[in-house]
Amino acid sequence: LAAVAPRGSGAHHLSWNARYCCGEAAARGVDDVGFLEKVVADARGRVAGAGKVFGLGFSNGGYMVSGASRLFDGISPWGGHDPLDAAAARPASVNATTPTPIFMHHGSRDGVVRPGGCCAGASCCCDIDARSGDVCAPFESVFARWVAVNRCSGVERVHVGRAACDRGVGCAANTTACLHKGLGHALPQFGPGPTT
């Protein structure tokens, strides 16, 4: 097991160019997908027996791993996800052909990347609304798209601590999304195991 933690770019605030989010990297058009392709290839070459590479990202990093899902064997975006709701609007926004394990997390009180859709009556963080042409998607809609991509036959709800988690059933790849009650734009703290 090895962990690789690449950092975004920027003179004042590190960021990733995840199409619609955020900061200097997006403004400069940095090819961060190309950069991550090299990081993943390097990790596979350096780590003996590296069979799987997973992408985990928080906030802008969540947007990044979502938008670059094709590079990874699984992803876990936290507090940030690709804002587009339908693959038809932008086919690359969700890996539309290959099932990919995903474990999404979001805070119910996130005021930066709103769980109900980033453009819910106010300007979005980091001008995401301007970049995406107001095509914003609620957390649940993005999860529903992944349920379709991963060919799940249904969804079940479980509770883990203060989180309500929807889990895909009969999926070609693990498909889970947890909405953490009372959590803002932050990483969750996990509680006791699942209950039904």
Backbone as JSON, one array per atom type, in Angstrom:
{
  "sequence": "LAAVAPRGSGAHHLSWNARYCCGEAAARGVDDVGFLEKVVADARGRVAGAGKVFGLGFSNGGYMVSGASRLFDGISPWGGHDPLDAAAARPASVNATTPTPIFMHHGSRDGVVRPGGCCAGASCCCDIDARSGDVCAPFESVFARWVAVNRCSGVERVHVGRAACDRGVGCAANTTACLHKGLGHALPQFGPGPTT",
  "N": [[0.85, -1.18, 0.0], [0.6, 2.16, -0.87], [0.64, 5.69, -0.55], [0.0, 8.52, -2.49], [0.25, 11.93, -2.69], [-0.47, 14.33, -4.57], [-0.12, 17.85, -5.17], [-2.09, 20.72, -5.94], [-1.71, 23.6, -8.14], [-0.5, 27.02, -8.05], [0.19, 30.42, -7.21], [-0.77, 31.82, -4.98], [-2.84, 30.37, -3.84], [-3.28, 27.0, -3.66], [-4.66, 25.01, -6.23], [-6.79, 23.01, -8.37], [-7.37, 22.48, -11.85], [-10.34, 21.7, -12.55], [-12.19, 21.74, -14.66], [-14.65, 23.37, -14.02], [-13.99, 24.39, -11.64], [-11.24, 25.18, -9.8], [-10.03, 28.41, -8.8], [-6.66, 29.64, -9.42], [-5.54, 27.64, -11.08], [-7.64, 26.8, -12.78], [-8.23, 29.25, -13.98], [-5.87, 29.72, -15.42], [-5.92, 27.58, -17.12], [-4.6, 25.16, -16.64], [-3.32, 21.94, -17.38], [-4.43, 19.71, -15.64], [-5.57, 17.16, -15.69], [-3.92, 15.85, -17.48], [-1.57, 16.02, -15.95], [-2.31, 14.4, -13.74], [-2.6, 11.97, -15.09], [0.09, 11.36, -15.59], [1.03, 11.17, -12.94], [-0.43, 8.95, -11.99], [0.5, 6.94, -13.75], [3.21, 6.98, -13.04], [3.02, 6.18, -10.35], [2.02, 3.58, -10.65], [4.24, 2.46, -11.9], [6.3, 2.7, -10.0], [5.51, 1.49, -7.58], [5.71, -1.68, -6.46], [3.7, -4.27, -7.59], [1.45, -2.65, -7.73], [-1.7, -2.76, -8.21], [-4.12, -1.42, -8.21], [-5.28, 1.92, -8.38], [-6.54, 4.58, -6.62], [-8.57, 7.52, -6.53], [-8.89, 10.23, -4.39], [-10.45, 13.13, -3.24], [-10.93, 16.35, -1.78], [-13.28, 18.99, -1.77], [-12.28, 21.24, -4.14], [-10.53, 19.31, -5.01], [-12.24, 17.13, -4.97], [-13.9, 17.72, -7.13], [-11.92, 17.45, -9.04], [-11.12, 14.66, -8.97], [-13.55, 13.55, -9.69], [-14.01, 14.56, -12.27], [-11.84, 13.42, -13.55], [-12.25, 10.72, -13.48], [-11.85, 8.51, -15.14], [-9.19, 7.87, -14.99], [-8.72, 6.44, -12.72], [-9.05, 3.52, -10.57], [-11.1, 3.63, -8.88], [-13.04, 6.14, -7.16], [-13.3, 8.77, -4.68], [-14.96, 11.41, -4.02], [-15.13, 14.22, -1.89], [-17.14, 16.63, -0.54], [-17.27, 18.02, -2.93], [-18.12, 17.78, -6.31], [-18.5, 16.83, -9.74], [-20.28, 19.35, -11.4], [-22.24, 18.9, -13.34], [-25.3, 17.44, -14.33], [-26.2, 15.55, -16.2], [-24.87, 13.1, -18.35], [-25.24, 13.55, -21.01], [-25.08, 16.29, -21.29], [-22.41, 16.82, -21.04], [-20.39, 14.52, -21.98], [-17.94, 13.59, -20.84], [-18.14, 14.22, -18.19], [-19.11, 12.38, -16.36], [-17.92, 9.16, -16.07], [-19.05, 7.54, -18.65], [-19.14, 4.99, -19.77], [-17.65, 2.92, -18.55], [-18.04, 1.07, -15.64], [-17.26, 2.4, -12.48], [-15.97, 2.24, -9.26], [-17.35, 4.26, -6.68], [-17.36, 6.41, -3.89], [-19.01, 8.71, -2.51], [-19.08, 11.74, -0.57], [-20.75, 14.25, 1.37], [-21.54, 17.31, 3.07], [-24.5, 18.14, 4.84], [-24.93, 20.77, 5.48], [-23.31, 22.28, 3.9], [-22.18, 25.23, 2.74], [-20.58, 26.13, 0.77], [-20.16, 24.38, -1.45], [-23.03, 23.59, -2.38], [-25.24, 21.02, -1.29], [-27.75, 20.72, -2.47], [-27.5, 21.55, -5.06], [-25.32, 23.58, -6.8], [-26.09, 26.12, -7.52], [-28.2, 27.28, -6.07], [-30.07, 29.7, -5.95], [-28.15, 31.6, -5.36], [-24.88, 33.01, -5.92], [-22.38, 30.71, -6.91], [-19.69, 29.05, -5.21], [-16.45, 30.06, -6.11], [-17.07, 30.88, -8.72], [-18.28, 28.76, -10.09], [-20.81, 28.52, -11.15], [-20.79, 30.4, -13.23], [-18.86, 29.33, -14.93], [-19.96, 26.86, -15.62], [-22.23, 27.46, -16.96], [-24.58, 27.68, -15.55], [-25.45, 25.06, -15.31], [-26.0, 23.14, -13.01], [-25.8, 20.59, -10.54], [-27.61, 18.78, -8.11], [-26.26, 16.97, -5.32], [-27.56, 14.47, -4.97], [-28.52, 13.99, -7.57], [-26.18, 13.69, -9.04], [-25.23, 11.37, -7.84], [-27.3, 9.64, -8.65], [-26.77, 9.53, -11.36], [-24.35, 8.14, -11.33], [-25.3, 5.73, -10.3], [-26.66, 4.79, -12.53], [-24.54, 4.63, -14.44], [-22.95, 2.7, -13.2], [-24.56, 0.56, -13.38], [-26.51, -0.28, -11.45], [-29.07, -2.17, -9.82], [-30.81, -1.18, -8.01], [-31.31, 0.92, -5.07], [-30.36, 1.22, -1.67], [-30.91, 2.52, 1.61], [-28.81, 3.28, 4.31], [-27.78, 4.0, 7.67], [-25.01, 5.6, 9.03], [-23.51, 6.47, 11.8], [-23.93, 9.91, 11.96], [-24.62, 10.11, 9.36], [-26.56, 9.72, 6.4], [-26.61, 7.2, 4.19], [-26.7, 6.26, 0.84], [-26.71, 3.31, -0.93], [-25.77, 1.6, -3.78], [-27.41, -1.23, -5.2], [-26.72, -4.47, -6.4], [-24.78, -3.65, -8.24], [-22.35, -3.08, -10.88], [-20.07, -1.98, -9.97], [-18.93, -0.78, -6.81], [-21.12, 1.6, -5.41], [-21.72, 4.31, -3.65], [-23.09, 6.89, -1.63], [-22.83, 9.34, 0.83], [-24.56, 11.55, 2.89], [-23.77, 13.81, 5.24], [-25.17, 14.66, 8.21], [-25.58, 17.93, 9.42], [-22.99, 18.7, 8.83], [-20.65, 21.01, 7.57], [-18.67, 22.57, 5.04], [-16.45, 20.52, 5.13], [-14.32, 17.78, 6.17], [-15.82, 14.7, 7.14], [-16.34, 13.24, 10.42], [-16.17, 9.96, 11.42], [-18.63, 7.78, 12.84], [-20.15, 5.15, 14.8], [-20.67, 1.81, 13.37], [-22.71, 0.69, 10.47], [-26.3, 0.92, 10.56], [-29.66, -0.18, 10.06]],
  "CA": [[0.0, 0.0, 0.0], [1.34, 3.41, -0.93], [-0.2, 6.89, -0.74], [0.61, 9.6, -3.26], [-0.57, 13.12, -2.43], [-0.07, 15.47, -5.4], [-0.69, 19.15, -4.79], [-2.47, 21.59, -7.05], [-0.76, 24.66, -8.44], [-0.94, 28.39, -7.81], [1.12, 31.25, -6.44], [-1.37, 32.28, -3.74], [-3.73, 29.35, -3.29], [-3.17, 25.81, -4.49], [-5.94, 24.6, -6.8], [-6.81, 22.12, -9.53], [-8.26, 22.86, -12.94], [-11.33, 20.64, -12.69], [-13.14, 22.31, -15.63], [-15.47, 24.46, -13.52], [-13.55, 24.75, -10.3], [-11.34, 26.46, -9.13], [-8.84, 29.21, -8.56], [-5.66, 29.99, -10.43], [-5.33, 26.55, -12.04], [-8.71, 26.88, -13.78], [-8.07, 30.52, -14.7], [-4.72, 29.58, -16.32], [-6.12, 26.44, -18.02], [-3.59, 24.13, -16.36], [-3.74, 20.59, -17.78], [-4.29, 18.86, -14.46], [-5.87, 15.78, -16.05], [-2.65, 15.35, -18.03], [-0.66, 15.86, -14.82], [-2.71, 13.22, -12.99], [-2.26, 10.8, -15.9], [1.5, 11.07, -15.33], [1.16, 10.75, -11.54], [-0.96, 7.58, -11.89], [1.44, 6.06, -14.45], [4.41, 6.92, -12.21], [2.71, 5.38, -9.16], [1.95, 2.18, -11.07], [5.59, 2.03, -12.23], [7.18, 2.71, -8.83], [5.05, 0.65, -6.48], [5.66, -3.08, -6.88], [2.39, -4.9, -7.42], [0.37, -1.66, -7.66], [-2.75, -3.19, -9.11], [-5.23, -0.47, -8.22], [-4.99, 3.3, -7.98], [-7.79, 5.25, -6.29], [-8.5, 8.98, -6.41], [-9.65, 10.83, -3.29], [-10.26, 14.57, -3.25], [-11.85, 17.18, -1.0], [-13.63, 20.28, -2.33], [-11.77, 21.34, -5.51], [-9.98, 17.99, -5.31], [-13.39, 16.27, -5.28], [-14.23, 18.02, -8.53], [-10.84, 16.93, -9.87], [-11.18, 13.2, -9.13], [-14.78, 13.25, -10.41], [-13.8, 14.86, -13.69], [-10.77, 12.57, -14.08], [-12.55, 9.38, -12.97], [-11.36, 7.47, -16.05], [-7.8, 7.56, -14.66], [-8.62, 5.7, -11.47], [-9.79, 2.27, -10.39], [-12.2, 4.01, -8.0], [-12.89, 7.51, -6.69], [-14.05, 9.2, -3.5], [-15.01, 12.87, -3.89], [-15.66, 14.7, -0.6], [-17.45, 18.06, -0.53], [-17.1, 18.58, -4.27], [-18.39, 16.81, -7.36], [-18.73, 17.45, -11.03], [-21.58, 20.01, -11.27], [-23.2, 18.57, -14.38], [-26.26, 16.41, -13.95], [-26.43, 14.52, -17.2], [-23.73, 12.83, -19.23], [-25.55, 14.12, -22.32], [-24.64, 17.68, -21.3], [-20.96, 16.78, -21.22], [-20.14, 13.1, -21.78], [-16.78, 13.28, -19.99], [-18.36, 14.63, -16.8], [-19.22, 11.14, -15.6], [-17.45, 8.07, -16.9], [-20.33, 7.06, -19.16], [-19.1, 3.66, -20.35], [-17.02, 1.93, -17.7], [-18.37, 1.17, -14.22], [-16.15, 2.83, -11.64], [-16.37, 2.38, -7.86], [-17.4, 5.63, -6.17], [-17.82, 6.57, -2.51], [-19.18, 10.16, -2.41], [-19.45, 12.29, 0.74], [-21.08, 15.67, 1.34], [-22.15, 17.82, 4.29], [-25.85, 18.67, 4.61], [-24.92, 22.22, 5.68], [-22.21, 22.83, 3.12], [-22.57, 26.48, 2.1], [-19.61, 26.43, -0.29], [-20.64, 23.55, -2.56], [-24.33, 23.24, -1.79], [-25.69, 19.67, -1.66], [-28.96, 20.79, -3.28], [-27.17, 22.12, -6.36], [-24.42, 24.68, -6.47], [-26.63, 27.42, -7.89], [-29.51, 27.38, -5.43], [-30.49, 31.06, -5.64], [-27.04, 32.49, -5.02], [-23.67, 32.7, -6.67], [-21.66, 29.53, -6.44], [-18.29, 29.19, -4.85], [-15.39, 30.04, -7.13], [-17.66, 31.13, -10.04], [-18.63, 27.52, -10.76], [-22.03, 28.76, -11.92], [-20.45, 31.12, -14.46], [-18.1, 28.43, -15.81], [-20.77, 25.73, -16.07], [-23.43, 27.94, -17.64], [-25.7, 27.39, -14.65], [-25.84, 23.65, -15.35], [-25.53, 22.65, -11.72], [-26.52, 19.38, -10.16], [-27.62, 18.39, -6.71], [-25.5, 15.79, -4.92], [-28.36, 13.27, -5.23], [-28.6, 13.77, -9.02], [-24.89, 13.16, -9.47], [-25.23, 9.98, -7.39], [-28.22, 8.9, -9.52], [-26.07, 9.28, -12.63], [-23.39, 7.05, -11.07], [-26.08, 4.49, -10.17], [-26.91, 4.35, -13.91], [-23.26, 4.25, -15.05], [-22.47, 1.47, -12.57], [-25.56, -0.47, -13.67], [-27.12, -0.79, -10.22], [-30.47, -2.57, -9.99], [-31.59, -0.44, -7.03], [-30.57, 1.68, -4.05], [-30.84, 1.06, -0.31], [-30.41, 3.54, 2.53], [-28.32, 2.85, 5.62], [-27.31, 5.13, 8.48], [-23.71, 5.38, 9.64], [-23.34, 7.65, 12.65], [-24.83, 11.0, 11.59], [-24.72, 10.14, 7.9], [-27.51, 8.89, 5.67], [-25.85, 6.73, 3.03], [-27.4, 5.49, -0.19], [-25.82, 2.31, -1.5], [-26.3, 0.9, -4.94], [-27.6, -2.67, -5.03], [-26.54, -5.21, -7.65], [-24.0, -2.8, -9.14], [-21.13, -3.59, -11.48], [-18.99, -1.41, -9.16], [-19.48, -0.17, -5.59], [-21.69, 2.92, -5.66], [-22.21, 4.75, -2.35], [-23.06, 8.33, -1.37], [-23.23, 9.65, 2.2], [-24.83, 12.94, 3.24], [-23.46, 13.9, 6.67], [-26.06, 15.62, 8.87], [-24.99, 19.03, 10.17], [-21.61, 18.97, 8.42], [-20.44, 22.08, 6.6], [-17.67, 22.27, 4.01], [-15.36, 19.93, 5.92], [-14.28, 16.32, 6.15], [-16.63, 14.15, 8.23], [-15.8, 12.35, 11.44], [-17.02, 8.77, 11.36], [-19.14, 7.24, 14.1], [-20.29, 3.7, 14.83], [-20.97, 1.1, 12.14], [-24.02, 0.86, 9.85], [-27.56, 0.4, 11.1], [-30.69, -0.04, 9.03]],
  "C": [[0.89, 1.23, 0.0], [0.35, 4.55, -1.14], [0.6, 7.94, -1.49], [-0.31, 10.8, -3.08], [-0.09, 14.3, -3.28], [-0.77, 16.74, -4.94], [-1.04, 19.92, -6.05], [-1.42, 22.66, -7.26], [-1.35, 26.02, -8.11], [0.04, 29.13, -6.93], [0.55, 31.62, -5.07], [-2.22, 31.24, -3.05], [-3.66, 28.14, -4.2], [-4.55, 25.37, -4.96], [-5.7, 23.64, -7.95], [-7.72, 22.72, -10.59], [-9.19, 21.68, -13.2], [-12.49, 21.12, -13.56], [-13.89, 23.52, -15.1], [-14.98, 24.99, -12.19], [-12.08, 24.43, -10.19], [-10.01, 27.2, -9.23], [-7.94, 29.43, -9.75], [-5.49, 28.9, -11.48], [-6.39, 26.58, -13.14], [-8.55, 28.14, -14.62], [-6.94, 30.44, -15.73], [-4.87, 28.42, -17.3], [-5.08, 25.36, -17.85], [-4.14, 22.76, -16.75], [-3.54, 19.63, -16.61], [-4.7, 17.42, -14.72], [-4.61, 15.13, -16.62], [-1.63, 15.1, -16.92], [-1.01, 14.59, -14.03], [-2.47, 11.93, -13.77], [-0.82, 10.38, -15.64], [1.72, 10.58, -13.91], [0.71, 9.29, -11.4], [0.01, 6.6, -12.57], [2.72, 5.89, -13.63], [4.17, 6.04, -10.98], [2.66, 3.89, -9.52], [3.34, 1.62, -11.37], [6.5, 1.9, -11.02], [6.79, 1.71, -7.74], [4.88, -0.78, -6.98], [4.27, -3.64, -6.59], [1.24, -3.92, -7.32], [-0.7, -2.03, -8.67], [-3.85, -2.17, -9.25], [-4.76, 0.9, -7.74], [-6.34, 4.0, -7.8], [-7.57, 6.75, -6.16], [-9.42, 9.46, -5.31], [-9.39, 12.32, -3.33], [-11.32, 15.28, -2.45], [-12.03, 18.51, -1.7], [-13.19, 20.34, -3.8], [-11.16, 20.01, -5.94], [-11.06, 16.97, -5.6], [-13.86, 16.47, -6.71], [-13.2, 17.37, -9.45], [-10.95, 15.43, -10.06], [-12.47, 12.78, -9.85], [-14.59, 13.43, -11.91], [-12.75, 13.99, -14.35], [-10.99, 11.11, -13.69], [-11.98, 8.26, -13.84], [-9.93, 7.05, -15.73], [-7.66, 6.58, -13.5], [-9.43, 4.41, -11.49], [-10.97, 2.47, -9.45], [-11.96, 5.42, -7.52], [-13.72, 7.76, -5.44], [-13.98, 10.72, -3.4], [-15.71, 13.27, -2.6], [-15.9, 16.2, -0.71], [-17.21, 18.75, -1.85], [-17.34, 17.5, -5.29], [-18.64, 17.55, -8.66], [-20.13, 18.07, -11.03], [-22.61, 19.62, -12.31], [-24.03, 17.36, -14.01], [-26.34, 15.26, -14.94], [-25.22, 14.34, -18.09], [-23.98, 13.4, -20.62], [-25.09, 15.56, -22.42], [-23.14, 17.77, -21.53], [-20.53, 15.35, -20.95], [-18.97, 12.77, -20.86], [-17.02, 13.58, -18.52], [-18.54, 13.45, -15.87], [-18.78, 10.05, -16.55], [-18.66, 7.29, -17.41], [-20.3, 5.64, -19.7], [-18.57, 2.59, -19.4], [-17.45, 2.11, -16.25], [-17.12, 1.46, -13.39], [-16.63, 2.92, -10.2], [-16.32, 3.84, -7.42], [-17.98, 5.63, -4.76], [-17.85, 8.08, -2.26], [-19.55, 10.55, -0.98], [-19.78, 13.77, 0.58], [-21.71, 16.06, 2.67], [-23.52, 18.42, 3.99], [-25.91, 20.19, 4.77], [-23.77, 22.91, 4.95], [-22.71, 24.08, 2.39], [-21.65, 26.88, 0.97], [-19.99, 25.68, -1.56], [-21.94, 22.95, -2.05], [-24.79, 21.85, -2.23], [-26.94, 19.67, -2.54], [-28.73, 21.34, -4.67], [-26.41, 23.4, -6.13], [-25.03, 26.04, -6.75], [-28.01, 27.66, -7.3], [-29.8, 28.81, -4.99], [-29.39, 32.02, -5.26], [-25.85, 32.13, -5.89], [-22.96, 31.51, -6.05], [-20.25, 29.91, -6.02], [-17.45, 29.23, -6.11], [-15.9, 30.25, -8.55], [-17.99, 29.86, -10.81], [-19.86, 27.73, -11.63], [-21.73, 29.46, -13.23], [-19.74, 30.18, -15.44], [-18.97, 27.32, -16.38], [-22.02, 26.16, -16.82], [-24.7, 27.63, -16.86], [-26.24, 25.97, -14.78], [-25.26, 23.03, -14.09], [-26.38, 21.47, -11.3], [-26.48, 19.16, -8.67], [-26.79, 17.11, -6.51], [-26.26, 14.5, -5.27], [-28.47, 12.97, -6.73], [-27.3, 13.2, -9.57], [-24.79, 11.69, -9.07], [-26.13, 9.12, -8.29], [-27.56, 8.59, -10.87], [-25.05, 8.15, -12.45], [-24.1, 5.72, -10.89], [-26.35, 3.92, -11.57], [-25.62, 3.85, -14.56], [-22.78, 2.91, -14.5], [-23.49, 0.33, -12.62], [-26.14, -1.13, -12.42], [-28.58, -1.15, -10.49], [-31.39, -1.84, -9.01], [-30.69, 0.29, -6.06], [-31.19, 1.37, -2.7], [-30.21, 2.12, 0.57], [-29.98, 2.88, 3.83], [-27.87, 4.1, 6.36], [-26.0, 4.73, 9.16], [-23.43, 6.61, 10.47], [-24.38, 8.7, 12.29], [-25.02, 11.12, 10.08], [-25.83, 9.23, 7.4], [-26.81, 8.5, 4.37], [-26.76, 5.93, 2.1], [-26.37, 4.59, -0.85], [-26.49, 1.66, -2.69], [-26.37, -0.59, -4.68], [-27.42, -3.33, -6.39], [-25.72, -4.46, -8.68], [-22.81, -3.54, -9.74], [-19.9, -3.05, -10.75], [-19.64, -0.76, -7.94], [-19.92, 1.26, -5.87], [-22.36, 3.38, -4.36], [-22.08, 6.26, -2.23], [-23.58, 8.58, 0.04], [-23.4, 11.15, 2.38], [-24.73, 13.03, 4.76], [-24.26, 15.03, 7.32], [-25.28, 16.64, 9.69], [-23.58, 19.4, 9.77], [-21.57, 20.09, 7.39], [-19.46, 21.64, 5.53], [-16.41, 21.77, 4.72], [-15.39, 18.41, 5.73], [-15.06, 15.78, 7.34], [-15.79, 13.36, 9.23], [-16.72, 11.15, 11.48], [-17.38, 8.27, 12.74], [-19.22, 5.73, 14.05], [-20.74, 3.13, 13.49], [-22.41, 1.27, 11.66], [-25.16, 0.27, 10.65], [-28.6, 0.56, 10.01], [-31.9, 0.68, 9.57]]
}
